[in-house]
Amino acid sequence: MLRKYGWLIVFTLFMFLFDTLIMQWIELLATDYEKCRNMDSVNPLKLVNCAELK
């Protein structure tokens, strides 16, 4: 049975790992590390460019 469905198990594990890598890559691209919070503004949750705060 393992020989019959082994390819399916390997394919499922590969797809799970591939999906995890793709999601991490998208999250890395979507996150902007040059942004930070301006706690002095009216809306401290608004992300602004860190260079503008100085």
Legacy VTK file of the C-alpha trace (Angstrom):
# vtk DataFile Version 3.0
C-alpha trace
ASCII
DATASET POLYDATA
POINTS 54 float
0.000 0.000 0.000
2.863 2.366 0.767
4.394 1.622 -2.609
1.053 2.244 -4.299
0.310 5.581 -2.591
3.855 6.703 -1.775
3.907 9.177 -4.651
0.732 10.772 -3.307
2.273 11.215 0.148
5.445 12.706 -1.349
3.402 15.004 -3.612
1.268 16.176 -0.678
4.318 16.949 1.462
5.984 18.770 -1.434
2.883 20.879 -2.073
2.571 21.725 1.627
6.195 22.885 1.774
5.887 24.752 -1.519
2.733 26.532 -0.322
4.457 27.497 2.932
7.434 28.933 1.064
5.196 30.869 -1.332
3.176 32.345 1.547
6.353 33.377 3.399
7.718 34.975 0.245
4.499 36.929 -0.369
4.444 38.090 3.236
8.066 39.197 2.977
7.324 41.177 -0.182
4.176 42.737 1.286
5.865 43.857 4.505
7.650 47.156 4.234
10.473 47.322 6.747
11.094 51.019 6.135
7.813 51.948 7.783
7.349 52.717 11.453
4.657 54.083 13.738
4.335 57.780 14.458
3.151 57.817 18.072
2.911 61.635 18.113
0.291 61.814 15.396
-3.488 61.689 15.756
-3.557 58.139 14.411
-0.565 56.207 15.847
-1.546 53.116 13.848
-0.783 54.903 10.588
2.566 53.735 9.242
4.867 56.467 8.008
8.337 56.572 6.538
10.934 56.540 9.335
13.042 59.151 7.553
10.173 61.648 7.765
10.106 61.443 11.564
13.639 62.792 11.974
LINES 1 55
54 0 1 2 3 4 5 6 7 8 9 10 11 12 13 14 15 16 17 18 19 20 21 22 23 24 25 26 27 28 29 30 31 32 33 34 35 36 37 38 39 40 41 42 43 44 45 46 47 48 49 50 51 52 53
